[in-house]
């Protein structure tokens, strides 16, 4: 299936870009109910999505192009080894998640950043879903893992992992300084249990 280019933007439209070559075949649409995704939203000044989920499209960084307002891009992490969470500092809008290394070419775009998310296709995976027994589990984990492997491994082999707007590939360092959320800041988020 041929992909389409989809514009994305933060809430105030200062940080804008394009997701390139999008189709259900080259990305995985997913939703996450985890505590960290909720905590990141609240820390960024956004509403707690619970009991709903954070909607994501998992793809590779070489498909992300920033077109305007790149100076608004900021990044934070909830722990020293945790996921990098990229946001627009102008309005606090959450934008992307990445690993901590350009060498693992994986990113997730918040689907609400798109004016039209229909080309992404249906949700194929759900993470940290509350089960009837009260525990949390995953649905579609195989789809997520296989999708990630079939996108990440070829880019490691062909050098496309270096095509990323999030890292300086020569030094494998993020293009912005990472703000590390302190344990006290996390504690002060006061997230209700779901």
JOFENJO-V382486 format. One record per residue. N is the residue number from 1. RES is the residue in three letters. PSI is psi as a letter, one per 40 degrees, with the letter a starting at -180 (* if undefined). OMEGA is omega in whole degrees, 0 to 359 (NA if undefined). D_LAST is the distance of its C-alpha to the last C-alpha in Angstrom with 2 decimals. Layout:
# JOFENJO-V382486
N | RES | PSI | OMEGA | D_LAST
N | RES | PSI | OMEGA | D_LAST
This chain:
# JOFENJO-V382486
1 | UNK | h | 179 | 38.14
2 | UNK | h | 181 | 39.27
3 | UNK | i | 177 | 36.64
4 | UNK | i | 176 | 36.46
5 | UNK | h | 183 | 35.95
6 | UNK | h | 176 | 33.10
7 | UNK | i | 173 | 33.01
8 | UNK | i | 181 | 29.90
9 | UNK | i | 173 | 29.54
10 | UNK | i | 183 | 27.42
11 | UNK | d | 183 | 26.64
12 | UNK | e | 175 | 30.04
13 | UNK | e | 178 | 31.92
14 | UNK | d | 178 | 33.54
15 | UNK | h | 184 | 32.12
16 | UNK | i | 178 | 33.05
17 | UNK | a | 182 | 33.74
18 | UNK | h | 171 | 34.07
19 | UNK | h | 192 | 32.24
20 | UNK | h | 172 | 35.23
21 | UNK | f | 185 | 35.97
22 | UNK | h | 171 | 32.65
23 | UNK | i | 176 | 32.31
24 | UNK | e | 181 | 29.94
25 | UNK | d | 183 | 32.31
26 | UNK | f | 176 | 32.00
27 | UNK | i | 179 | 28.28
28 | UNK | h | 175 | 25.02
29 | UNK | h | 185 | 22.59
30 | UNK | i | 172 | 19.03
31 | UNK | i | 185 | 15.45
32 | UNK | h | 180 | 12.91
33 | UNK | e | 188 | 9.12
34 | UNK | i | 180 | 9.71
35 | UNK | d | 182 | 8.99
36 | UNK | d | 178 | 12.70
37 | UNK | d | 177 | 12.94
38 | UNK | d | 182 | 10.52
39 | UNK | d | 180 | 12.55
40 | UNK | d | 179 | 15.72
41 | UNK | d | 183 | 15.23
42 | UNK | d | 178 | 14.78
43 | UNK | d | 181 | 17.60
44 | UNK | e | 179 | 19.75
45 | UNK | e | 180 | 19.47
46 | UNK | i | 178 | 17.54
47 | UNK | i | 174 | 14.74
48 | UNK | h | 182 | 11.07
49 | UNK | e | 183 | 10.65
50 | UNK | i | 7 | 6.98
51 | UNK | e | 176 | 6.39
52 | UNK | a | 184 | 9.66
53 | UNK | i | 169 | 11.12
54 | UNK | h | 183 | 13.91
55 | UNK | h | 186 | 17.11
56 | UNK | i | 169 | 19.74
57 | UNK | h | 185 | 23.31
58 | UNK | h | 184 | 24.37
59 | UNK | a | 182 | 28.06
60 | UNK | i | 183 | 30.65
61 | UNK | d | 180 | 31.72
62 | UNK | e | 177 | 35.24
63 | UNK | e | 182 | 33.88
64 | UNK | h | 176 | 32.73
65 | UNK | h | 174 | 35.37
66 | UNK | h | 184 | 35.04
67 | UNK | d | 183 | 37.64
68 | UNK | i | 174 | 37.42
69 | UNK | f | 183 | 35.88
70 | UNK | d | 179 | 35.28
71 | UNK | e | 179 | 35.86
72 | UNK | e | 183 | 32.47
73 | UNK | h | 178 | 30.59
74 | UNK | i | 182 | 28.67
75 | UNK | i | 174 | 26.48
76 | UNK | i | 177 | 24.08
77 | UNK | i | 180 | 22.23
78 | UNK | e | 177 | 19.44
79 | UNK | i | 184 | 21.67
80 | UNK | d | 181 | 25.30
81 | UNK | e | 186 | 24.83
82 | UNK | i | 177 | 21.75
83 | UNK | i | 173 | 21.74
84 | UNK | h | 184 | 23.75
85 | UNK | h | 186 | 22.06
86 | UNK | h | 182 | 24.78
87 | UNK | i | 173 | 24.72
88 | UNK | h | 182 | 27.33
89 | UNK | e | 180 | 28.24
90 | UNK | d | 184 | 29.93
91 | UNK | e | 179 | 26.87
92 | UNK | e | 183 | 23.93
93 | UNK | h | 174 | 23.00
94 | UNK | h | 186 | 21.26
95 | UNK | d | 187 | 23.70
96 | UNK | i | 168 | 23.75
97 | UNK | i | 173 | 22.50
98 | UNK | i | 170 | 25.22
99 | UNK | i | 180 | 26.05
100 | UNK | e | 183 | 28.03
101 | UNK | h | 175 | 31.29
102 | UNK | d | 183 | 33.35
103 | UNK | e | 171 | 34.54
104 | UNK | g | 189 | 31.31
105 | UNK | g | 183 | 31.59
106 | UNK | h | 175 | 28.07
107 | UNK | i | 174 | 26.14
108 | UNK | h | 176 | 23.31
109 | UNK | h | 171 | 23.79
110 | UNK | h | 187 | 21.15
111 | UNK | d | 178 | 22.35
112 | UNK | e | 174 | 22.06
113 | UNK | e | 181 | 24.96
114 | UNK | i | 175 | 27.21
115 | UNK | d | 180 | 29.10
116 | UNK | h | 180 | 29.22
117 | UNK | e | 183 | 26.78
118 | UNK | d | 179 | 28.48
119 | UNK | e | 180 | 30.66
120 | UNK | e | 182 | 27.65
121 | UNK | a | 184 | 27.44
122 | UNK | i | 174 | 24.51
123 | UNK | h | 182 | 21.22
124 | UNK | e | 182 | 22.28
125 | UNK | i | 178 | 19.40
126 | UNK | h | 183 | 15.62
127 | UNK | i | 176 | 13.96
128 | UNK | f | 178 | 10.93
129 | UNK | h | 178 | 10.18
130 | UNK | h | 180 | 8.14
131 | UNK | i | 181 | 11.31
132 | UNK | d | 180 | 12.66
133 | UNK | e | 179 | 13.19
134 | UNK | e | 179 | 9.61
135 | UNK | i | 179 | 10.74
136 | UNK | i | 179 | 10.43
137 | UNK | a | 183 | 13.65
138 | UNK | i | 174 | 15.72
139 | UNK | h | 181 | 17.76
140 | UNK | f | 182 | 21.08
141 | UNK | d | 180 | 21.26
142 | UNK | d | 178 | 25.03
143 | UNK | d | 180 | 25.45
144 | UNK | d | 184 | 23.63
145 | UNK | d | 179 | 25.70
146 | UNK | d | 178 | 28.95
147 | UNK | d | 179 | 28.52
148 | UNK | d | 181 | 27.98
149 | UNK | d | 183 | 30.97
150 | UNK | e | 176 | 33.26
151 | UNK | d | 185 | 32.68
152 | UNK | d | 185 | 32.57
153 | UNK | d | 178 | 35.47
154 | UNK | d | 181 | 38.09
155 | UNK | d | 174 | 37.42
156 | UNK | d | 183 | 37.91
157 | UNK | d | 184 | 41.19
158 | UNK | e | 177 | 42.56
159 | UNK | e | 180 | 41.68
160 | UNK | e | 178 | 39.38
161 | UNK | d | 180 | 36.72
162 | UNK | e | 180 | 38.85
163 | UNK | g | 183 | 38.27
164 | UNK | h | 176 | 35.23
165 | UNK | e | 186 | 34.72
166 | UNK | e | 185 | 32.21
167 | UNK | i | 165 | 34.56
168 | UNK | h | 186 | 38.19
169 | UNK | d | 181 | 38.98
170 | UNK | d | 182 | 42.10
171 | UNK | e | 182 | 40.24
172 | UNK | f | 178 | 36.77
173 | UNK | i | 178 | 35.32
174 | UNK | i | 180 | 32.92
175 | UNK | e | 176 | 34.82
176 | UNK | i | 174 | 32.93
177 | UNK | h | 181 | 32.27
178 | UNK | h | 172 | 28.75
179 | UNK | h | 180 | 26.99
180 | UNK | h | 179 | 25.15
181 | UNK | h | 182 | 22.19
182 | UNK | i | 175 | 22.84
183 | UNK | d | 179 | 20.60
184 | UNK | d | 178 | 21.21
185 | UNK | d | 177 | 20.14
186 | UNK | d | 180 | 16.82
187 | UNK | d | 182 | 16.38
188 | UNK | e | 179 | 17.30
189 | UNK | d | 176 | 14.54
190 | UNK | f | 179 | 12.37
191 | UNK | h | 175 | 8.92
192 | UNK | i | 180 | 6.51
193 | UNK | h | 175 | 3.81
194 | UNK | * | NA | 0.00
